[in-house]
Amino acid sequence: MQEVRDAANQRAVGVRNMVLVPSEAERDLERGAAEKGLAAVQEALGRLATSVAQSADATSGRSLLAALTSAEQAYSPVALAIVKLAERRE
């Protein structure tokens, strides 16, 4: 679970920094960090799903995983939209 949080934080910082940095080169660098964080979130959720599926007591894990997945499905498009706006400096 910490891995998912760390990846989400990496994505969030990259997205935030895209809005704050003054130069296009810096925006490109931060966009890379945001995209890397997005991929890392998906990979971490996949590993967590595998771990939950292999757990002997997966009931609480499944509900937590469902909540995380739901939150990610809601937030991921928002993060991508912010990246696109920041690329255009809007």
C-alpha positions, -999 to +999 in steps of 0.1 A: +000+000+000+029+024+007+041+017-028+008+029-043+009+061-021+045+068-030+037+065-067+006+087-064+027+113-046+053+112-074+026+118-099+010+146-079+043+164-074+052+161-111+017+175-121+020+203-095+055+212-107+044+214-143+021+242-133+048+260-113+079+258-134+086+287-158+104+270-187+092+245-213+123+224-206+114+222-169+077+214-178+089+186-200+110+172-172+081+174-147+057+159-173+081+129-174+079+126-136+041+128-137+039+101-164+063+079-146+043+083-114+011+074-133+027+042-147+041+034-112+006+037-096-008+013-121+021-012-116+018-009-078-020-015-079-013-046-100+012-059-075-012-051-047-040-070-065-018-100-069-008-099-032-045-096-021-055-125-044-028-147-028-036-137+008-053-163+030-075-135+045-083-115+014-117-101+024-106-069+040-078-066+014-103-069-015-124-041-001-094-018+004-081-026-031-116-019-045-116+015-028-081+023-040-089+013-075-121+033-075-103+064-063-076+059-089-101+055-117-117+088-106-084+107-101-063+095-130-083+113-157-081+145-136-043+143-133-040+137-171-063+167-178-041+189-156-010+177-175-026+187-208-036+221-194-001+227-180+014+217-214-006+244-230+000+268-201-037+273-195 
